[in-house]
Amino acid sequence: MVFGTVARWVLRRRARLSFTTSMVLSILGSAVGLFIAGAVDPDIRLWSALTVLLCLLSSIGAVATYGVIAARFQRSYHVDVTELIAAGESDRVEFKSTARVNMHTGEKDARMEHVIVKTVSGFLNAGGGTLLVGVDDDGKPLGLDRDYATMKVPDADRFELWLRDLFSASFGQNAAAAIGVAIEDVPADDAGQLPVCRISCSPSTRPVYLRPGKKADPEFWVRSGNSTRQLTVDEAADYIMGRWPLGAGSAIAAQVRAAVRFSIDR
């Protein structure tokens, strides 16, 4: 545990991994260090300075190797919002006209907010994806003026702050921190440039539950094709066991799978 903690601290700017993963990597690195120490001196003591040093260096090396491999697989290219819109909706891309306003009534509607968070939840629990707010189902940019009008200060900064608060309340701070939010201007035929909100979701390394309210039961959503569906308790349990199997070794496998899955650069 000490070696894993030290390795995480030394490589904190180069490798991002969970405590469980660092523990497993540290154990593997320590085993290599003990093997090297034994090869150097068959009579060496377990707690000699050389043994401890070799184990520590091997632990740091294991974490560093993981970090390099993960960073290499996580390299992705940045796709402009206009390109995403032109390509249309898919299993990794979805359009929403607004985040707060019901297009039929023109009024603020909590159901619209739930649509946003359930879509984000589905992306997080699957292979990741991008949600564009301010674009209708046909790929026509609508802008964010309707959503801005619901804010005390109708601008992009206040809208982004509200959206991040919504994610924190719905998923918790850890899951929300991994969600990218950006406002980008896109060309519109009849309005020059219109702002569109780009929400980038990387595949999560652990299950993400949606909490729609303080007294409401948590919900588990997953992206399936071009739609997002809620799983029942039994379905969620089966999905989670396959997607994030239990065990320390499996935790590394889950993180590696998340690293190599394609995700659009935030």
C-alpha positions in Angstrom: 0.0 0.0 0.0 2.9 2.4 0.8 4.6 1.7 -2.5 1.4 2.2 -4.4 0.7 5.5 -2.6 4.3 6.7 -3.3 4.0 5.7 -6.9 0.8 7.6 -7.4 2.3 10.7 -5.8 5.5 10.6 -7.9 3.5 10.1 -11.1 0.5 12.2 -10.2 0.9 14.4 -13.3 1.6 11.6 -15.7 -0.7 8.7 -14.7 -4.3 8.9 -13.4 -5.5 5.7 -11.8 -7.6 4.5 -8.9 -6.3 3.4 -5.5 -7.2 -0.3 -6.3 -5.4 -0.2 -9.6 -2.3 1.4 -8.0 -2.3 -1.4 -5.3 -2.4 -4.2 -7.9 0.3 -2.5 -10.0 2.4 -1.9 -6.9 2.1 -5.6 -5.9 3.2 -6.7 -9.4 6.0 -4.2 -9.4 7.2 -5.3 -5.9 7.2 -8.9 -7.1 9.5 -7.9 -9.9 11.7 -5.9 -7.5 12.0 -9.0 -5.2 13.0 -11.2 -8.2 15.6 -8.7 -9.2 17.0 -8.4 -5.7 17.1 -12.2 -5.4 19.0 -12.4 -8.7 21.5 -9.8 -7.6 22.1 -11.4 -4.2 20.5 -14.8 -3.3 21.2 -14.2 0.4 19.8 -10.6 0.5 17.4 -9.8 3.4 13.8 -9.0 2.7 13.9 -5.6 4.4 17.3 -4.6 3.3 17.7 -1.1 1.8 18.5 -2.5 -1.6 15.3 -4.7 -1.6 13.1 -1.9 -0.5 14.6 0.4 -3.1 14.2 -2.1 -5.9 10.6 -2.8 -4.9 9.8 0.9 -4.8 11.4 1.6 -8.2 9.7 -1.4 -9.7 6.3 -0.2 -8.4 6.9 3.2 -9.8 7.9 1.6 -13.1 4.7 -0.5 -13.2 2.5 2.6 -12.6 4.5 4.6 -15.2 4.2 1.8 -17.8 0.4 1.7 -17.2 0.2 5.5 -17.5 2.2 5.5 -20.8 0.0 2.8 -22.3 -3.3 4.3 -21.2 -2.2 7.8 -22.4 -1.3 6.3 -25.8 -4.6 4.6 -26.2 -6.5 7.7 -25.0 -5.2 9.9 -27.7 -8.0 10.9 -29.9 -8.8 13.5 -32.5 -10.9 16.5 -32.0 -14.0 16.6 -34.2 -15.7 20.0 -34.8 -19.3 20.4 -33.7 -20.2 21.2 -37.3 -18.8 17.8 -38.4 -20.7 16.0 -35.6 -23.9 17.7 -36.7 -23.3 16.8 -40.4 -22.7 13.2 -39.5 -26.0 13.0 -37.6 -27.1 11.1 -34.5 -25.5 7.7 -33.7 -24.7 5.4 -30.8 -22.0 8.0 -29.8 -23.8 11.3 -30.7 -27.2 12.7 -29.8 -28.9 16.0 -30.4 -31.2 17.9 -28.0 -33.0 21.1 -28.8 -32.8 22.4 -25.2 -31.7 21.4 -21.7 -34.5 23.1 -19.7 -37.3 24.4 -22.0 -40.2 22.3 -23.3 -40.3 23.1 -27.0 -44.1 22.4 -27.1 -45.0 24.7 -24.2 -42.2 27.1 -24.3 -41.8 26.8 -20.5 -39.1 25.5 -18.3 -39.7 21.8 -17.7 -37.8 19.5 -15.2 -38.5 16.6 -17.6 -36.1 18.2 -20.1 -33.4 18.2 -17.5 -34.0 14.6 -16.8 -33.6 13.8 -20.5 -30.2 15.5 -20.5 -28.9 13.6 -17.4 -30.2 10.2 -18.5 -28.5 10.6 -21.9 -25.2 11.6 -20.3 -25.6 8.7 -17.8 -26.1 6.3 -20.7 -23.0 7.4 -22.5 -20.9 7.1 -19.3 -22.1 3.6 -18.6 -21.4 2.5 -22.2 -18.7 3.5 -24.6 -18.8 7.2 -24.1 -20.2 9.8 -26.5 -21.2 13.4 -27.1 -24.4 15.2 -26.4 -25.1 18.4 -28.4 -27.6 20.8 -26.8 -29.1 23.4 -29.1 -29.5 21.2 -32.1 -32.8 19.6 -33.2 -33.3 16.0 -34.3 -32.8 16.9 -37.9 -29.4 18.5 -37.2 -30.5 22.1 -37.4 -28.7 24.4 -35.0 -31.2 26.2 -32.8 -28.8 27.9 -30.3 -29.2 28.2 -26.6 -31.2 31.4 -26.2 -34.2 29.6 -24.8 -32.1 28.0 -22.1 -30.2 31.2 -21.5 -33.5 33.0 -20.8 -34.2 30.7 -17.8 -31.0 31.9 -16.1 -30.8 34.8 -13.7 -27.9 36.0 -15.8 -28.6 34.9 -19.4 -25.2 34.0 -20.7 -22.9 31.0 -21.5 -21.0 31.1 -18.2 -24.1 30.9 -16.1 -25.6 28.1 -18.3 -22.4 26.1 -18.0 -22.3 26.5 -14.3 -25.9 25.4 -14.0 -25.2 22.3 -16.1 -22.2 21.3 -14.1 -24.2 21.7 -10.8 -26.9 19.5 -12.4 -24.4 16.8 -13.2 -22.9 16.9 -9.7 -26.3 16.6 -8.1 -27.3 13.8 -10.4 -24.2 11.7 -10.5 -22.0 12.8 -7.6 -18.8 14.9 -7.8 -16.5 12.2 -9.0 -18.5 11.2 -12.0 -19.4 14.8 -12.8 -15.7 15.8 -12.9 -15.1 13.5 -15.8 -17.8 15.2 -18.0 -16.6 17.9 -20.4 -18.8 20.9 -21.1 -18.0 23.5 -23.7 -20.0 26.2 -25.6 -19.1 26.5 -29.3 -20.4 28.7 -32.0 -21.6 26.9 -35.2 -22.8 28.5 -38.5 -26.5 28.7 -39.1 -28.1 29.4 -42.4 -30.4 32.2 -41.3 -28.7 33.4 -38.1 -25.0 33.7 -38.7 -23.4 31.9 -35.7 -25.4 30.2 -33.0 -24.0 28.8 -29.7 -24.3 25.0 -29.1 -23.4 23.2 -25.9 -21.1 20.2 -26.4 -21.2 17.7 -23.5 -18.4 15.1 -23.9 -18.6 11.8 -21.9 -15.8 9.4 -21.6 -16.6 5.7 -20.7 -16.7 5.5 -16.9 -14.5 3.0 -15.1 -17.3 2.3 -12.6 -21.1 2.2 -12.7 -22.8 5.6 -12.7 -26.2 5.9 -11.1 -28.6 8.7 -11.8 -30.3 10.2 -8.8 -33.3 12.1 -10.1 -34.3 13.4 -6.7 -33.6 13.2 -3.0 -36.5 10.8 -2.4 -36.3 9.0 -5.7 -34.6 5.7 -6.3 -31.3 5.7 -8.3 -31.7 4.9 -11.9 -29.3 3.0 -14.2 -29.2 4.0 -17.8 -27.1 2.7 -20.7 -26.7 3.7 -24.3 -28.1 1.1 -26.7 -27.8 1.9 -30.4 -29.3 5.3 -31.1 -31.3 5.4 -27.9 -30.8 5.4 -24.1 -32.7 2.9 -22.0 -33.1 2.3 -18.3 -32.2 -1.1 -17.0 -34.2 -3.0 -14.4 -32.4 -4.1 -11.2 -31.7 -7.6 -12.7 -30.6 -6.2 -16.0 -28.4 -3.6 -14.3 -26.8 -6.3 -12.1 -26.0 -8.5 -15.2 -24.7 -5.6 -17.2 -22.5 -4.3 -14.3 -21.0 -7.8 -13.7 -20.0 -8.0 -17.3 -18.9 -4.4 -17.8 -17.1 -3.9 -14.4 -16.3 -7.4 -13.0 -15.4 -7.7 -9.3 -11.9 -8.1 -8.2 -8.7 -6.0 -8.0 -7.3 -7.6 -11.2 -10.6 -6.9 -13.0 -10.5 -3.3 -11.9 -7.4 -2.8 -14.0 -9.0 -4.6 -16.9 -12.0 -2.3 -16.7 -9.8 0.8 -16.7 -7.8 -0.5 -19.7 -11.0 -1.2 -21.6 -12.2 2.4 -20.8 -8.9 3.8 -21.9 -8.9 2.0 -25.3 -12.6 2.7 -26.1 -12.9 5.5 -28.6 -14.0 8.8 -27.1 -14.1 12.2 -28.7 -11.6 14.7 -27.4 -13.1 17.3 -25.1 
